Amino acid sequence: MRSFGRSCRGQGKVFVTLVRHTEQQLLEVGKDLTTLGQQAQMCLENTTTLSETQRERLREDLTTAMRHHEHIRQQSTHLTHGKKLRHCKVVNAYDPTIAPILKGKSNCPAQFGRKPGIISEPATGFIVANLTPQGNPSDASYVLPLIDKVGQATARVHHGPKRSIHSLAGDLGVNDPVVRQALHERHILSVGIPKTVEPIKPDPSAEEIRDILNEANLHRKRTPYQVQLACASGYSRPVVESHIATLLARGAGTVRYKGLEGAVVQQGMTVMSSNGAVLVRIRQRKMTKRAQKFRRLLGLKYPKVSKIN
Amino acid sequence: MGLVRYLQHWLSGIGPALQVTDFVPQSDPIRQWADTFPWNALVDAIAQSFATRFPKTSTRGRRPVPVRVLLALEVLKHALGASDEDICRQLRTDFAVMYAAGLREYRRNPSQDHFVLPTTLCEFRGRIDEALMDELIAIQAAAAMEAELVSPAHLVVDTFPCEQGSQRVTDATTLYKAQKKP
């Protein structure tokens, strides 16, 4: 992962003075670029040797380059004056939708790139939906769009019992009162989202279950059994790292297609191929003891070959 | 003799088709992987989206490569970690890849159905937008839920960083860009 900023951990060094000095020189060199760009635009309009299609393409390229230059120049000036970095700092001149990841481990260089989000089943690792947003918003902002996408998937199921989300687990980044409230309004338990760094209790007592239901105001909506499963699911939340590792092994760690649209397609195709592999494992019953137990508790049937097709 | 050899395809015909399934055992990983996908629903969704966003203006021209083949190649590419060129080359020679692409018969003198150029794959990918991608994943998830293989009851959410790598400058991308420019 490419990064910049203070390097308190790792071997990387950033020579801030050198960067600032070079930046000033570059700003000085590029001072007249706006005027030159306008002149180039006028020349382009007056040229008679180009066809209309070529002219249109060149005009579009020139406008894009000018816009990017203006954005980069503006943020460089702000940085030189010691102002705080804005959220949408351009780090790639060819793709302004890439932004630094603001939250992360402390005392580490800020990473920049994209930040896809996934929502998956903890037992098997099946990814029900994914989201590749523009820029790098906070983790909490991923939750509701992902829940909506899961809702779209469950709405497509026409046979069997009605599927719904009972609980959602996440890390401290998702811990947001607004998100919790929104989840409760959708009858989703948020007990799997921790409030502190302490691990979630996997086997709550009857009183604790009652408190959880009272806090979420889901007394008649969710059963104590579902709360127990939600707690177990929240306790084993770190398993999501293995789901992410599976995606990274399939090349999701580096976006090779161009722009945000390309990133969406690449992440989506990676998720689909990963899901195919998960379904093969389920059919062959190559699952961990924990996953098998979780499936039993959820009342899932044993897989039947050629059921989907 | 030379003339007979030259015309032997016309004289003797192209012969019986080879059944791809005969060469790909059921235990083959790619076959098992391909059998998990609800291909018909996925292809229908893509065809519907393309018909709306890219309506055909003419019925002339060569028959298009089936969407089923292109979609399978695109997904399989990520499963195998292959490039566009690699996966298109494998489609010509690898029976398991042919099976995954939905081709069930192979003829020595084929109707070019299974010849896919990397540029075609690139163009197909460019037509997929976010809404369609979400729909495809939703269809796959719905099929798995309907078969009771997975349940959305308890879910876990997380994010991960990924960097923007440089786009591979290959013959396919260069040709595609050259063709796009007037």
Interface residues (C-beta under 8 A of the other chain):
Chain A: M1 R2 S51 T53 Q54 R57 N92 D95 I98 I101 Q111 F112 G113 R114 K115 P116 G117 I118 I119 S120 E121 P122 T124 F126 I127 V128 A129 N130 D139 Y142 V143 L146 K149 V150 Q152 A153 T154 R156 V157 H158 H159 G160 R163 S164 I165 H166 S167 L168 A169 G170 D171 G173 V174 G192 Q226 L229 A230 S233 R237 V239 V240 E241 H243 I244 L247 L248 R250 G251 A252 G253 T254 V255 R256 Y257 K258 E261 G262 A263 V264 V265 Q266 Q267 G268 M269 T270 V271 M272 S273 N275 G276 A277 L279 V280 I282 R283 Q284 L298 L300 K301 P303 K304 S306 K307 I308 N309
Chain B: P29 Q32 W33 A34 D35 T36 F37 P38 W39 E74 V75 L76 K77 H78 A79 G81 R125 G126 I128 D129 E130 M133 D134 E135 L136 I137 A138 I139 Q140 A141 A142 A143 A144 M145 E146 A147 E148 L149 V150 S151 P152 A153 H154 L155 V156 V157 D158 T159 F160 P161 C162 E163 Q164 G165 S166 Q167 R168 K181 P182
